[in-house]
């Protein structure tokens, strides 16, 4: 546990027990103690006062809260033991109900899955909700997204248990806080819930987000908004809200058991508003009506929009932002992708252009696409961002379903009248219907070019029977713009930005594929100079050897680098430093980085959530797990079947070198070298 986590745990525990926060001097004493400083080092102006008054009262307060005698010498151990007791209490209480029948002996209870993070007040709230829901005859399973597994077999069993419980659940309660809002495990849980809605049909698992000290004004990332924007959200701000919240949940479950539910099923849209990733940032939140009820309440949509110019230079240092997918347009931590951005902006001005952006996941593709669309909007163009990852499974049933979804999404985002049914006839094929709809409704009647940002098109690769026709249609539209006939001017108004994570691993007709024409952009990792610049923007004065230490573990991976810089910057933001710019500070910076990197390839490190999500995916796809285990165990490049190699590259786990692959980062070699032995 690092200083930031320890301080957050104590702050939350104190506030939960007393309703008050630590004062500045108490916080200074705690931080100094954690660093091993004496009272004289902590507060040289009056060390005796701090020791006999402030320190004494602080240890007394913590003794009462943690349930054992706390002193300056044993505070680390006392905190560790308190957390361990909470985890044991959580495990013993929360796992048991899922293994037994409801307490009232009936078999009509619902299965409720609670996803939470192991910090206060989330943990206590999860326990109280579990107790209250289980007491009324329903079964509860709760999953701690930050669970640390003692061994590889435990990790495998726990992830298998989560899979099983998600399959069985009727309701998914997400305790939404700063931690869960950026968790990759939560994203994976929500993705699986979305898949279940179409496999189970009835009853479909419903998603109930509860914002835990996480007000609606806080912006959610793009993927999370896609999963929960169409569900009613509840706020929890203090223990006083728990009783009412529990009453509402149990009443909802009671009415559902009786067949009288008025809760809108998950996935049923309550509003048509959607965010536009190219518009600075726009947040659309569905808020509960003033009655604060899950039941029979109307939602209201609040839109907060702000568009900022991209020309503003980044500050030398800025308030750290936790990485959470697409980098906001106004973020000081976005690193320009030279020279690709300038090339894309120039290409965008060309009629009928097609830009292809390729890179493994979390490399910044969507962030670059957002900036291209922003530049297009600045030119007066119409823009539509569209992610295929957000399409329902039913949309890929056949080519007709996919093209109708495609046209529907574009029409809705452009806020045009729905006329698709008028153009979809059995007389012509779906490709002709789609083309006619574009010509008559989307490209005609408006002189402004239309720019489509097609993100995550890799998903179409999973459906070879429709992929060839769909991508062939994109290629045909691209070529229409260059024919020089009467229709060319119309199709010249269409610009395509196609984003994908890997090579095309399905057979496509070379003359009908959009992946061998247009402007190709392949994003690379950050250089050492870019990592050093990013560290400076976080307020960290790193020497080159520190940059090299980080890159030896995670390379120049944009997301993993930013996660490390965020945590180190946050830790140092807590310190009231006495030796600014001195050798002592530099020593602290290196020690902090060394501590972070030592834990990095473990469950307890800052990448635990990221690594667990990869493990979960590999556990679900055995053929990828077996292939990747070969790569991790080898000291030389390994030749794999091309489809497996491309899929592992898409996940960002391997580097492609011709027909051979190598493990991408030392982080993955160390973590998966042990974990994959049990899969």
RAGIZI-V524729 format. One record per residue. N is the residue number from 0. RES is the residue in one letter. SS is DSSP state (H for helix, E for strand, C for the rest). PSI is psi in degrees with one decimal (NA if undefined). BURIAL is # if it has 16 or more other C-alpha atoms within 10 Angstrom, else .. Layout:
BEGIN
n: <N/N>
res: <RES/RES>
ss: <SS/SS>
psi: <PSI/PSI>
burial: <BURIAL/BURIAL>
END
This chain:
BEGIN
n: <0/1/2/3/4/5/6/7/8/9/10/11/12/13/14/15/16/17/18/19/20/21/22/23/24/25/26/27/28/29/30/31/32/33/34/35/36/37/38/39/40/41/42/43/44/45/46/47/48/49/50/51/52/53/54/55/56/57/58/59/60/61/62/63/64/65/66/67/68/69/70/71/72/73/74/75/76/77/78/79/80/81/82/83/84/85/86/87/88/89/90/91/92/93/94/95/96/97/98/99/100/101/102/103/104/105/106/107/108/109/110/111/112/113/114/115/116/117/118/119/120/121/122/123/124/125/126/127/128/129/130/131/132/133/134/135/136/137/138/139/140/141/142/143/144/145/146/147/148/149/150/151/152/153/154/155/156/157/158/159/160/161/162/163/164/165/166/167/168/169/170/171/172/173/174/175/176/177/178/179/180/181/182/183/184/185/186/187/188/189/190/191/192/193/194/195/196/197/198/199/200/201/202/203/204/205/206/207/208/209/210/211/212/213/214/215/216/217/218/219/220/221/222/223/224/225/226/227/228/229/230/231/232/233/234/235/236/237/238/239/240/241/242/243/244/245/246/247/248/249/250/251/252/253/254/255/256/257/258/259/260/261/262/263/264/265/266/267/268/269/270/271/272/273/274/275/276/277/278/279/280/281/282/283/284/285/286/287/288/289/290/291/292/293/294/295/296/297/298/299/300/301/302/303/304/305/306/307/308/309/310/311/312/313/314/315/316/317/318/319/320/321/322/323/324/325/326/327/328/329/330/331/332/333/334/335/336/337/338/339/340/341/342/343/344/345/346/347/348/349/350/351/352/353/354/355/356/357/358/359/360/361/362/363/364/365/366/367/368/369/370/371/372/373/374/375/376/377/378/379/380/381/382/383/384/385/386/387/388/389/390/391/392/393/394/395/396/397/398/399/400/401/402/403/404/405/406/407/408/409/410/411/412/413/414/415/416/417/418/419/420/421/422/423/424/425/426/427/428/429/430/431/432/433/434/435/436/437/438/439/440/441/442/443/444/445/446/447/448/449/450/451/452/453/454/455/456/457/458/459/460/461/462/463/464/465/466/467/468/469/470/471/472/473/474/475/476/477/478/479/480/481/482/483/484/485/486/487/488/489/490/491/492/493/494/495/496/497/498/499/500/501/502/503/504/505/506/507/508/509/510/511/512/513/514/515/516/517/518/519/520/521/522/523/524/525/526/527/528/529/530/531/532/533/534/535/536/537/538/539/540/541/542/543/544/545/546/547/548/549/550/551/552/553/554/555/556/557/558/559/560/561/562/563/564/565/566/567/568/569/570/571/572/573/574/575/576/577/578/579/580/581/582/583/584/585/586/587/588/589/590/591/592/593/594/595/596/597/598/599/600/601/602/603/604/605/606/607/608/609/610/611/612/613/614/615/616/617/618/619/620/621/622/623/624/625/626/627/628/629/630/631/632/633/634/635/636/637/638/639/640/641/642/643/644/645/646/647/648/649/650/651/652/653/654/655/656/657/658/659/660/661/662/663/664/665/666/667/668/669/670/671/672/673/674/675/676/677/678>
res: <X/X/X/X/X/X/X/X/X/X/X/X/X/X/X/X/X/X/X/X/X/X/X/X/X/X/X/X/X/X/X/X/X/X/X/X/X/X/X/X/X/X/X/X/X/X/X/X/X/X/X/X/X/X/X/X/X/X/X/X/X/X/X/X/X/X/X/X/X/X/X/X/X/X/X/X/X/X/X/X/X/X/X/X/X/X/X/X/X/X/X/X/X/X/X/X/X/X/X/X/X/X/X/X/X/X/X/X/X/X/X/X/X/X/X/X/X/X/X/X/X/X/X/X/X/X/X/X/X/X/X/X/X/X/X/X/X/X/X/X/X/X/X/X/X/X/X/X/X/X/X/X/X/X/X/X/X/X/X/X/X/X/X/X/X/X/X/X/X/X/X/X/X/X/X/X/X/X/X/X/X/X/X/X/X/X/X/X/X/X/X/X/X/X/X/X/X/X/X/X/X/X/X/X/X/X/X/X/X/X/X/X/X/X/X/X/X/X/X/X/X/X/X/X/X/X/X/X/X/X/X/X/X/X/X/X/X/X/X/X/X/X/X/X/X/X/X/X/X/X/X/X/X/X/X/X/X/X/X/X/X/X/X/X/X/X/X/X/X/X/X/X/X/X/X/X/X/X/X/X/X/X/X/X/X/X/X/X/X/X/X/X/X/X/X/X/X/X/X/X/X/X/X/X/X/X/X/X/X/X/X/X/X/X/X/X/X/X/X/X/X/X/X/X/X/X/X/X/X/X/X/X/X/X/X/X/X/X/X/X/X/X/X/X/X/X/X/X/X/X/X/X/X/X/X/X/X/X/X/X/X/X/X/X/X/X/X/X/X/X/X/X/X/X/X/X/X/X/X/X/X/X/X/X/X/X/X/X/X/X/X/X/X/X/X/X/X/X/X/X/X/X/X/X/X/X/X/X/X/X/X/X/X/X/X/X/X/X/X/X/X/X/X/X/X/X/X/X/X/X/X/X/X/X/X/X/X/X/X/X/X/X/X/X/X/X/X/X/X/X/X/X/X/X/X/X/X/X/X/X/X/X/X/X/X/X/X/X/X/X/X/X/X/X/X/X/X/X/X/X/X/X/X/X/X/X/X/X/X/X/X/X/X/X/X/X/X/X/X/X/X/X/X/X/X/X/X/X/X/X/X/X/X/X/X/X/X/X/X/X/X/X/X/X/X/X/X/X/X/X/X/X/X/X/X/X/X/X/X/X/X/X/X/X/X/X/X/X/X/X/X/X/X/X/X/X/X/X/X/X/X/X/X/X/X/X/X/X/X/X/X/X/X/X/X/X/X/X/X/X/X/X/X/X/X/X/X/X/X/X/X/X/X/X/X/X/X/X/X/X/X/X/X/X/X/X/X/X/X/X/X/X/X/X/X/X/X/X/X/X/X/X/X/X/X/X/X/X/X/X/X/X/X/X/X/X/X/X/X/X/X/X/X/X/X/X/X/X/X/X/X/X/X/X/X/X/X/X/X/X/X/X/X/X/X/X/X/X/X/X/X/X/X/X/X/X/X/X/X>
ss: <C/C/H/H/H/H/H/H/H/H/H/H/H/H/H/H/H/H/C/C/C/C/C/H/H/H/H/H/H/H/H/H/H/H/C/C/C/C/H/H/H/H/C/C/C/C/H/H/H/H/H/H/H/H/H/H/H/H/H/H/H/H/H/H/H/H/C/C/C/C/C/C/C/C/H/H/H/H/H/H/H/H/H/H/H/H/H/H/H/H/H/H/H/H/H/H/H/H/H/C/C/C/C/C/C/C/C/C/C/C/E/E/E/E/E/E/C/C/C/C/C/H/H/H/H/H/H/H/H/H/H/H/H/H/H/C/C/C/E/E/E/E/E/E/C/C/C/C/C/C/C/H/H/H/H/H/H/H/H/H/H/H/H/H/H/H/H/H/C/C/E/E/E/E/E/E/C/C/C/H/H/H/C/H/H/H/H/H/H/H/H/H/H/H/H/H/H/H/H/H/C/C/C/C/C/E/E/E/E/E/E/E/C/C/C/C/C/C/C/C/C/H/H/H/H/H/H/H/C/C/C/C/E/E/E/E/C/C/C/H/H/H/H/H/H/H/H/H/H/H/H/H/H/H/H/H/H/C/C/C/C/C/C/C/C/C/C/C/C/C/C/C/C/C/C/C/C/C/C/E/E/E/E/E/E/E/E/C/C/C/C/C/C/C/C/C/C/C/C/E/E/E/E/E/E/E/C/C/C/C/C/C/C/C/C/C/E/C/C/C/C/C/C/C/C/C/C/C/C/C/C/C/C/C/C/C/C/C/C/H/H/H/H/H/H/H/H/H/C/C/C/C/C/E/E/E/E/E/C/C/C/C/C/C/H/H/H/H/H/H/H/H/H/H/H/H/H/H/C/C/C/E/E/E/E/E/E/H/H/H/C/C/H/H/H/H/C/C/H/H/H/H/H/H/H/H/H/H/H/H/H/H/H/C/C/C/C/C/C/H/H/H/H/C/C/C/C/C/C/H/H/H/H/H/H/H/H/H/H/H/H/H/H/C/C/C/C/C/C/E/E/E/E/E/E/C/C/H/H/H/H/C/C/H/H/H/H/H/H/H/H/H/H/H/H/H/H/H/H/H/C/C/C/C/C/C/C/H/H/H/H/C/C/E/E/E/E/E/E/E/C/C/C/C/C/C/C/C/C/C/C/C/C/H/H/H/C/C/E/E/E/E/C/C/C/C/C/H/H/H/H/H/H/H/H/H/H/E/C/C/C/C/C/H/H/H/H/H/H/H/H/H/H/H/C/C/C/H/H/H/H/H/H/H/H/H/H/H/H/H/H/H/H/C/C/C/C/C/C/C/C/C/H/H/H/H/H/H/H/H/H/H/H/H/H/H/H/H/H/H/C/C/C/C/C/C/C/H/H/H/H/H/H/H/H/H/H/H/H/H/C/H/H/H/H/H/H/H/H/H/H/H/H/C/C/C/C/E/E/C/C/H/H/H/H/H/H/H/H/H/H/C/C/E/E/E/E/C/C/E/E/E/E/C/C/H/H/H/H/H/H/H/H/H/H/H/H/H/C>
psi: <131.7/176.8/-38.0/-46.9/-41.1/-44.2/-40.0/-40.4/-44.9/-43.6/-46.9/-39.6/-43.3/-44.8/-38.8/-36.5/-39.4/-16.2/5.4/162.4/162.9/144.0/173.4/-40.6/-39.2/-41.2/-39.7/-39.4/-43.6/-46.8/-45.8/-41.4/-43.8/-32.3/-3.0/20.6/153.2/168.1/-33.2/-36.6/-34.1/-44.2/78.6/-20.4/-35.0/69.6/-32.2/-41.8/-43.6/-39.5/-49.6/-17.7/-67.8/-50.6/-46.0/-47.5/-35.1/-45.4/-31.8/-43.4/-44.7/-32.2/-43.2/-39.5/-40.7/-10.7/20.0/163.1/124.3/131.7/175.5/-32.0/-32.3/12.5/-36.9/-49.0/-37.5/-40.8/-44.0/-41.5/-37.2/-42.6/-41.4/-40.8/-40.3/-42.1/-40.1/-44.4/-41.8/-47.1/-45.3/-39.4/-39.9/-27.3/-35.4/-46.8/-29.2/-13.8/-5.8/166.2/158.9/150.4/-24.1/3.1/-3.4/168.0/24.2/3.6/157.5/157.4/123.7/127.0/125.3/122.7/125.5/167.8/150.1/67.5/160.9/142.7/4.5/-44.7/-48.9/-38.8/-42.2/-41.9/-45.7/-40.6/-41.6/-45.3/-46.3/-39.7/-42.8/-33.3/-21.7/10.9/12.8/161.4/137.2/136.5/132.7/135.6/122.4/115.0/-18.6/21.8/136.3/120.9/132.3/-24.2/170.1/-32.7/-38.0/-39.7/-45.6/-46.6/-40.2/-44.2/-35.9/-37.9/-40.7/-44.0/-47.0/-46.6/-36.3/-40.2/-34.8/-19.8/150.7/-28.6/138.2/105.8/116.6/115.0/99.8/113.8/-177.0/-33.1/-49.2/-26.9/-21.2/11.0/130.7/-30.4/-42.1/-41.8/-39.4/-39.8/-45.6/-35.9/-43.1/-39.0/-41.2/-40.6/-39.0/-32.3/-29.9/-18.1/-36.3/-25.7/-68.7/120.5/140.2/136.4/130.2/142.9/125.7/98.3/134.9/114.1/112.4/103.3/41.0/82.2/154.7/-19.0/-16.0/128.2/132.5/155.7/167.6/-46.1/-41.7/-39.5/-38.0/-35.1/-33.1/-0.1/-20.0/21.3/153.7/137.1/141.0/146.1/139.6/122.9/-17.3/164.2/-22.1/-22.5/-16.2/-44.4/-48.3/-41.6/-44.6/-39.3/-44.1/-42.2/-46.5/-36.4/-40.8/-46.4/-37.6/-45.1/-33.3/-42.6/-36.8/-2.0/23.4/24.9/137.3/8.3/135.8/129.8/149.6/139.0/-12.8/118.7/132.7/-10.0/150.4/-3.1/138.8/156.0/155.0/112.3/-8.0/3.1/51.3/-90.6/140.5/129.1/126.4/115.5/136.3/113.6/151.0/150.6/165.0/-22.1/-12.9/51.3/141.9/-24.1/136.3/39.2/146.7/146.1/155.4/143.6/127.2/124.4/125.6/117.2/147.2/126.4/125.6/145.0/146.5/-8.1/-8.8/123.3/147.1/148.1/154.1/-35.0/145.1/164.3/125.2/141.0/127.4/129.9/133.2/52.5/-135.2/131.9/125.1/148.8/-29.5/12.3/138.1/-5.5/9.0/131.1/121.8/135.6/86.2/135.8/12.0/-38.5/-47.7/-38.8/-42.5/-43.6/-37.3/-43.1/-31.3/-26.4/-13.3/135.4/137.9/26.4/157.4/122.0/129.0/120.7/123.7/137.1/155.9/169.4/149.7/26.3/-2.8/15.9/-48.2/-35.3/-42.0/-42.5/-40.6/-37.9/-33.3/-44.1/-34.4/-46.3/-37.7/-42.2/-36.5/-27.6/-1.4/9.9/155.7/138.6/144.1/110.5/136.8/119.2/124.8/-17.4/-22.6/-2.4/142.4/156.7/-35.3/-24.3/-17.9/16.1/-37.3/174.3/-38.8/-44.7/-41.9/-44.0/-33.9/-43.8/-44.6/-50.1/-38.3/-45.3/-44.9/-42.8/-44.9/-40.3/-26.7/-3.9/47.5/158.9/145.0/109.0/13.7/-40.0/-29.2/-23.2/-9.6/101.8/160.8/-11.9/-39.3/161.5/166.7/-32.8/-40.2/-41.2/-45.5/-43.7/-43.4/-38.6/-42.4/-46.9/-43.8/-30.7/-33.0/-33.1/-28.0/158.2/2.0/121.0/-15.1/133.0/153.1/121.0/119.0/121.8/103.5/100.4/151.3/42.8/-9.4/-29.9/-30.2/-26.0/-25.9/-8.0/74.5/-28.7/-22.1/-14.9/-44.1/-43.1/-40.7/-48.6/-30.7/-34.7/-42.7/-42.2/-40.1/-41.1/-40.5/-42.1/-28.8/-36.6/-20.9/5.5/-25.9/13.4/-166.8/-25.8/-11.0/-42.0/-34.7/-49.8/-18.9/-19.4/-12.2/125.0/135.4/131.4/109.3/123.9/129.2/162.6/-15.3/176.7/156.5/112.7/15.0/148.8/121.9/143.3/121.9/-27.4/-4.4/7.9/136.2/0.8/7.5/19.1/173.4/-166.0/114.3/132.6/120.4/111.1/135.8/174.0/165.1/147.4/170.1/-37.1/-39.3/-38.1/-41.9/-41.2/-40.7/-37.0/-41.4/-37.6/-24.8/3.7/19.4/124.5/77.8/138.8/164.8/-32.1/-29.0/-38.5/-43.4/-37.7/-45.8/-44.1/-21.9/-22.3/-44.2/12.2/-143.9/30.4/118.8/-47.7/-47.3/-35.6/-45.1/-35.5/-46.1/-45.9/-37.8/-48.7/-40.2/-42.7/-39.9/-41.0/-43.3/-21.6/-21.2/-15.9/137.1/86.7/138.5/-18.7/55.2/126.5/6.6/176.9/-32.7/-43.5/-42.6/-38.7/-42.0/-41.3/-45.3/-40.5/-40.4/-43.8/-43.1/-41.6/-42.3/-45.0/-29.4/-37.5/-10.2/-44.4/23.4/167.8/-30.2/-5.9/178.8/-17.4/11.6/-45.1/-44.1/-45.0/-38.5/-36.4/-43.2/-43.8/-41.5/-44.5/-41.7/-37.4/-32.1/-26.8/89.1/-36.1/-34.7/-38.2/-44.2/-44.1/-43.9/-32.8/-34.3/-41.9/-42.7/-36.7/-17.6/147.3/-9.0/161.6/145.7/138.1/125.0/163.6/137.4/-41.8/-42.7/-41.6/-43.8/-39.2/-41.3/-35.4/-38.8/-39.5/-15.8/15.9/-22.2/161.4/135.8/131.1/85.7/-123.9/4.5/160.8/154.4/157.3/141.1/-46.3/155.6/-31.4/-46.5/-36.6/-45.3/-42.2/-51.2/-17.5/-29.1/-44.5/-34.8/-10.6/-20.9/-0.4/NA>
burial: <././#/#/./#/#/./#/#/#/#/#/#/./#/././././#/#/./././#/#/#/#/#/#/#/#/#/././././#/././#/#/./././#/././#/#/./././#/././#/#/././#/#/./#/#/./././#/#/#/././#/././#/#/./././#/././#/#/././#/#/./#/#/#/./#/#/././#/#/././././././#/#/#/#/#/#/#/#/#/#/#/#/#/#/#/#/#/#/#/./#/#/#/#/#/#/#/#/#/#/#/#/#/#/#/#/#/#/#/#/./././#/././#/#/./#/#/././#/././#/#/././#/#/#/#/#/#/#/#/#/#/#/#/#/#/#/#/#/#/#/./#/#/#/./#/#/#/#/#/././././././#/#/#/#/#/#/#/#/#/#/#/./#/././#/#/#/#/#/#/#/#/#/#/#/#/#/#/#/#/#/#/././././././././#/#/./#/#/#/#/#/#/#/././././././#/./#/#/#/#/#/././#/././#/#/#/#/#/#/#/#/#/#/#/#/#/#/#/#/./././#/#/#/#/./#/./#/#/#/./././././././././././././././#/././#/#/#/#/#/#/#/#/#/#/#/#/#/#/#/#/././././#/#/././#/#/./#/#/././#/#/#/#/#/#/#/#/#/#/#/#/#/#/#/#/#/#/#/#/#/#/#/#/#/#/#/./././#/#/#/#/#/#/#/#/#/././#/././#/#/././#/#/./#/#/#/#/#/#/#/#/#/#/./#/././././././#/././#/#/./././././#/#/./#/#/#/./#/#/././#/#/#/./././././#/#/#/#/#/#/#/#/#/#/#/#/#/././././#/#/#/#/#/#/#/#/#/#/#/#/#/#/#/#/#/./././././#/#/#/#/#/#/#/#/#/#/#/#/#/#/#/#/./#/././#/./././#/#/#/#/./#/#/#/#/#/./#/./#/#/./#/./#/#/#/#/#/#/#/#/#/#/#/#/#/./././#/#/#/./#/#/./#/#/#/#/#/#/#/#/#/#/#/#/#/#/#/#/#/#/#/#/././././././././././././#/#/././#/#/./#/#/././#/#/././#/#/#/#/./#/#/#/#/#/./#/#/#/#/#/#/./#/#/././././#/#/#/#/#/#/#/#/#/././././#/#/#/#/./././#/#/#/#/#/#/#/#/#/#/#/#/#/./././#/#/#/#/#/#/#/#/#/#/./#/#/#/./#/#/././#>
END
